[in-house]
Amino acid sequence: MQMLREKKTLLTEILSAESSYILQHVQQEEIVTNRDYNNLNIPNQSDEKTVINLLDKVMNKGDTKCCELVNLLQKPHIIKNYPRLEEIFNNHTEPSDHTFNPAPTIPIPCTDNSDLETVVTGGDEVSLYEMTSVPRGLCLIINNEIFDKLRERTGSNKDVEDLANIFSRMKFRVVMCKDKTAVEIPIVLKVFSELKQLSDLQQCGVKEWVSGQFTDLKDLPKHGDAFVCCILSHGEKEGVCGTDGTVVPTIDILSPFNGTNCSILVEKPKLFFIQACRGKDVQGGVPVNKKPKVEGTDRELDTDNGQVQDYTLPLYSDYLVFMANVEQYVSIRNVYTGSWFIQSLCGQLGKGCTGGKDIHAIITLVNAEVSKMDGKLPVKDKDGKRIGYEKVKQSPDSRNTLTKTLIFPAEATHSS
């Protein structure tokens, strides 16, 4: 392991000349598993990135696998394909020169004299989350549309259908609960964090997305390599509203899936996409040169206000929370075509995942797209009479504790 760590930069440079060749041979020699191979062999990913992830993966497997890789790299057919490996195994680290005639290769003994009591710290490179389980994982949608006292969230069903379609393309098993109170929402989340009995889910009214529609759930789902939760509701600064108008704090949404309460998802990404207002204020805009114009009319807009390890991880590690707007402001929903945030998210996931983009890049594209949207909301007097309109803008807000790069492989086209 010591040798791989010390020579990682040079190895990356050399092996990046043809990453697919070394990737095939480490799989053939069973240095990595088929699952690892599929997770490393990502379309449209750079050779350099593939090699970095490969070296990280092998080093994470311990000394034995590191020795196997070092021995593989010294085999004649590998050196023939990567002549510059002789720079490493002959202690020659200058750029290769075709006139240079190195001495015969001498195998380097694969030993690691590192102090076992030394605290292990992470390297500079970030590895990939494994994303090979089928289904990829669960995508839970909680869609609150009809409320006791707050306005109906017309247009939310369009968001639900588009979320179901895109996450199905990304090989998630998509399920939905509809119209839950502030007491019922935490119960639903707890049931999904535990997944003990099918009857628990059926009592919550869980439906599954099959062939373009939601149908009764017939078997108990299982967690995979990732968990996604999409919550569509009215909201306040503190969290989202149940159908009774009471707020469920954001921490109560996240906590059922932390390291203590849901150990099966430890080290796996847990994504929460929340379409809800975070206050009552309307976010205005500032003039920018060449400001893009996005059409929107007042009659179309509404708001959503109202396993054994040798190290430990924080309770809330590997989370991503992506919200429709920054704190204090309303979030916009088109009553015909869905919300700005969810529609942009679905579109960018569809394009980004098929193109091999990681989730951070996709989030940035959503931020950019939504921030350029313009709309008008009706202004009413105390009697509810419309007296004018005010311009509205929106800025999606995210925070995360992800510890690896997250890429969701997806089908290039939607299969009907």
Order of alpha helices (4+ residues) and beta strands (2+ residues): alpha-alpha-alpha-alpha-alpha-alpha-alpha-alpha-beta-alpha-beta-alpha-alpha-beta-beta-beta-beta-beta-alpha-beta-beta-beta-beta-beta-alpha-alpha-beta-beta-beta
